[in-house]
Amino acid sequence: MIELNKTYIHYKNNKSYTTINFCKIQENDIWTKAVIYKPNDCEELFVRTNKEFNEKFKIKVTKM
């Protein structure tokens, strides 16, 4: 499950991104659940389907 306002790491570039909100995106004429997120180093916003986001990102684990 994707959590809001959490930091995730992209599997390929190892950069950090923060989830902002949920929305829907149309994919092949079907409305699909999606997540809005942003890189931690700028204010640009991106959106991916929940499925794709879960495939490409892992939640950042903080060591205690």
C-alpha positions as CSV (number, residue, x, y, z in Angstrom):
1,M,0.0,0.0,0.0
2,I,1.3,3.4,-0.9
3,E,1.5,5.9,1.9
4,L,1.1,9.7,1.6
5,N,3.8,12.1,2.6
6,K,6.4,9.3,2.7
7,T,9.8,9.2,1.0
8,Y,10.3,6.5,-1.7
9,I,13.4,5.5,-3.6
10,H,13.3,4.9,-7.4
11,Y,14.7,1.5,-8.2
12,K,16.9,2.7,-11.1
13,N,18.2,6.1,-10.2
14,N,18.2,5.8,-6.4
15,K,16.7,9.3,-6.0
16,S,14.2,10.2,-3.3
17,Y,10.6,11.1,-4.1
18,T,7.7,12.1,-1.8
19,T,4.1,11.1,-2.3
20,I,1.7,14.1,-2.4
21,N,-1.8,12.8,-3.1
22,F,-3.9,10.2,-4.9
23,C,-5.9,10.8,-8.1
24,K,-7.1,8.9,-11.1
25,I,-5.5,8.6,-14.6
26,Q,-7.0,7.3,-17.7
27,E,-5.2,4.3,-19.2
28,N,-6.6,2.7,-22.3
29,D,-9.9,4.4,-21.8
30,I,-10.2,3.1,-18.2
31,W,-9.9,5.3,-15.1
32,T,-7.2,3.8,-12.9
33,K,-6.0,4.8,-9.4
34,A,-2.8,6.8,-9.4
35,V,-0.4,8.6,-7.1
36,I,1.0,12.1,-7.4
37,Y,4.6,12.5,-6.3
38,K,7.6,14.9,-6.5
39,P,11.3,14.6,-6.5
40,N,12.8,15.8,-3.2
41,D,15.2,18.1,-5.0
42,C,12.6,20.2,-6.9
43,E,8.9,21.1,-7.0
44,E,8.0,19.4,-10.3
45,L,5.0,17.0,-9.9
46,F,4.6,13.6,-11.5
47,V,1.9,11.0,-11.7
48,R,1.9,7.2,-12.2
49,T,-0.7,4.5,-11.7
50,N,-0.5,2.8,-8.3
51,K,0.6,-0.4,-10.0
52,E,3.5,1.2,-11.8
53,F,4.5,3.2,-8.8
54,N,4.6,0.0,-6.7
55,E,6.8,-1.7,-9.4
56,K,9.3,1.2,-9.6
57,F,9.5,2.6,-6.0
58,K,10.3,1.2,-2.6
59,I,9.6,3.1,0.7
60,K,12.7,4.6,2.2
61,V,13.6,2.8,5.4
62,T,15.0,5.0,8.1
63,K,17.5,3.4,10.5
64,M,17.0,4.0,14.2
